Amino acid sequence: MSTLAVRHLKTLFLVEWKLFHRIKSNYIYVLLVPLMLLMAMRFVQEQMNLPTHGLQAGPVLITTGVGILLIFSLYSSVTGLYVARREELVLKRLRTGEVSDVVILTGGASMYLAITLVQVVVVAVVLSAMFGVWPRQPLSLLSGLLTGVALMIAMAAATAALCRTVEAVTVATLPAIFILPMISGIYIPRDVLPDALGDVLQYAPMSSTIDLVHAGWAGDMTMSAGLGRVLLALAWAALFAWIALRRFQWEPRV
Amino acid sequence: MEEPADTHIHVHDLWRRYGRGKRTFDAVRGVSFTVWPGELFALLGTNGAGKTSTVELLEGLATPYRGKITLFGECDPVADRDRIRPRTGVMLQQGGFISHLTVRESVHMWAELTSRSRPVAEALALAGLTDRADVLVKNLSGGERRRLDLAIATLAPVELLFLDEPTAGMDAEGRHATWRLIAQLKEQGTTILLTTHYLEEAEALADRLAIMHRGRIAAAGTVAEIVADCPSILSFRLADPSLVSALPISVTTQRCDGRIVVNTSQLQKDATRLLGWAEEHGVVLEEFTARPASLEEAFIRIASGDRFESAPEQAE
């Protein structure tokens, strides 16, 4: 990345950082909602009798936390950001300047990415300390986070491509917010589900990311299995990126 | 076809199509024109004439359905975007600002995104926004937003400036201040393509202009060249209205207030005949005027469609 692109990225990051603090409702959505969801999931997972399925409570809850943060703090926020900036004609105006399309899209998203990563670190450290479990396969954890970030940003761009207005974002992100965590093992680990269902759901968009993050703490994934999960996650990310490339609009549709 | 090598903008047979399949609409239909370095070229037209659609193609914000655009003699606005952007400034028809930033923060953001930007304070002063620097963009008036837009478009000393209705919504003072700034930029050698609804703006600033109508260029040239194609006007009042039938030239309109209007393509000849007849018959032509058509009259004539649907002229 060129020096100019880095300067542009930094500028857009700082603008979004300023705006994040200026609009107080952001704190509630990005910070409070994931925290409350995580507390609720802790209660739900306590009822699942995880040890009988060969699972430990700590890694499962940490994985749930990471999944929730990726969806709420990153995917949902970035989708809203793209659509809002498009409605205000900010994306169109930015394209009249020297900033490249890639930097326009990653510049704003980078602020939410930074917030998400900080949240992930805090949640992971606090829960690891609480449960006395620490990452046993850091490479799996890192792969899970990286593929998760790529998938969430590609999904956000694809969802934004399908939304005409900011109001439509609420509806368009519902499947990802409610259905995706259910089928990808974020709320309910797939090992708890019937085998046949679990086998099918391993191909869901976020399943690979969740498996990799979980393996980061549980340490139960082979290298070849990990590679397969990374490839599947990247395939999903590529599919959403392809949709975004084909359908993304830089200005409101007439 | 003209060689585009020495031009700043060269457009040939440009088309812009919206929609797909059976629901298509051609907003720009075969437009061709050239803008030379240091020139101020104005695109005039009614609402929906295709001005903004054309300018957006030049700005590289959309891809032509057909035709070719060459900027700076060799660049394509879309394919060569990286090379073009540092050399161009753009003022869109509508803002595109983040409403929760202040004016100063907006200009600062753009200064950081622009090579060779002038200092923020200087840009604010040039646009007359120093007093409004700490106001949120969402609280600005329409005219103030246009000034902010202009401040951002002129942040760097560019070679080519696109101004899409730069004074829309401004009060008279703001409009004249903007005209002064545009004239100053032109004096410094900036090539400017301007779209406007205000005919006096085009008359005051443009070296050449083109009038667009229904996606095509209906007339182009200097103001004098455009109005030369329209009939001149003789106008007077007769103390005795019954003399109308005795006039040596045919009357175009007799208004209810008694004023007689004659449209003519031979102003000197018809004026001489009329004045000679009046002298000979001892008739007084009250409030007599003889003048060429104005740009406004030429514009209205084009907008009403009576000289359009024939072959469109080109502005090369």
Interface residues (C-beta under 8 A of the other chain):
Chain A: L4 R7 H8 T11 V15 K18 L19 R22 I23 R85 E88 L89 V90 K92 R93 L94 R95 T96 G97 E98 V99 S100 W250 E251 V254
Chain B: Y18 E59 L61 D82 R85 P86 V90 L92 Q94 G95 G96 F97 I98 S99 H100 L101 E105 M109 W110 E112 L113 T114 S115
